[in-house]
Amino acid sequence: MKTRDRSARRHHAARRKARVERVLAHLLAGRQGRLRLCVKGVLADTPARCSCWMCANPRRIFGETTIQERRLFATTDDES
């Protein structure tokens, strides 16, 4: 497998930052000036900044099983 080089990482970082800028420009609808570069970088690197019970992983918060585990349990129940 080919490792990603610096140019690929920079390309994807710029792509994510551009997407953040487009989404926030749409959400804010011109109410705010241009975003600072560091803010775009933080939002591009960490899209889920919140860890509240609504945004967090349900497995960690509520102890729910993953879809993969549910499928496994369903197949083992069918075989029994």
C-alpha positions in Angstrom: 0.0 0.0 0.0 1.4 3.4 -1.0 2.0 5.8 1.9 0.6 9.2 1.6 3.2 11.9 1.0 3.3 15.4 2.1 1.6 16.8 -1.0 -1.4 14.5 -0.6 -1.8 15.4 3.1 -1.7 19.1 2.2 -4.1 18.6 -0.7 -6.6 16.9 1.6 -6.2 19.5 4.4 -6.9 22.3 1.9 -9.9 20.4 0.6 -11.3 19.9 4.1 -10.7 23.6 4.9 -12.5 24.7 1.8 -15.5 22.4 2.6 -15.6 23.9 6.2 -15.6 27.4 4.7 -18.4 26.5 2.2 -20.6 24.9 4.9 -20.2 27.7 7.4 -20.7 30.4 4.8 -24.0 28.7 3.9 -25.0 28.3 7.6 -24.0 31.8 8.6 -25.4 33.4 5.4 -22.9 36.3 5.3 -23.5 37.4 8.9 -19.9 37.0 9.8 -16.6 38.0 8.1 -14.2 35.5 6.7 -13.1 32.8 9.1 -9.6 32.9 10.5 -7.3 30.3 9.1 -6.7 28.6 12.5 -10.5 28.2 13.1 -10.9 26.5 9.7 -8.0 24.2 10.5 -9.5 23.2 13.9 -13.0 22.6 12.4 -11.5 20.6 9.5 -9.4 18.4 11.7 -12.0 17.8 14.4 -15.5 17.8 12.8 -17.1 16.5 16.1 -16.0 19.0 18.6 -18.7 18.2 21.1 -18.8 15.2 23.4 -22.3 15.6 24.8 -24.7 12.6 24.9 -26.3 13.7 21.7 -23.1 13.9 19.7 -21.0 11.2 21.3 -20.6 7.6 20.4 -23.8 5.8 21.6 -21.8 2.7 22.4 -19.8 4.6 24.9 -22.7 6.6 26.4 -25.6 4.1 26.4 -23.7 0.8 26.0 -25.5 0.0 22.7 -24.1 -2.6 20.4 -22.7 -1.8 17.0 -24.4 -2.9 13.8 -21.6 -5.4 13.3 -22.3 -7.0 16.7 -26.1 -7.0 16.1 -25.6 -8.9 12.8 -23.3 -11.4 14.5 -25.8 -12.0 17.3 -28.6 -12.3 14.7 -26.6 -15.0 12.7 -25.7 -16.9 15.9 -29.3 -16.9 17.1 -30.5 -18.2 13.7 -28.0 -21.1 13.8 -29.0 -22.2 17.3 
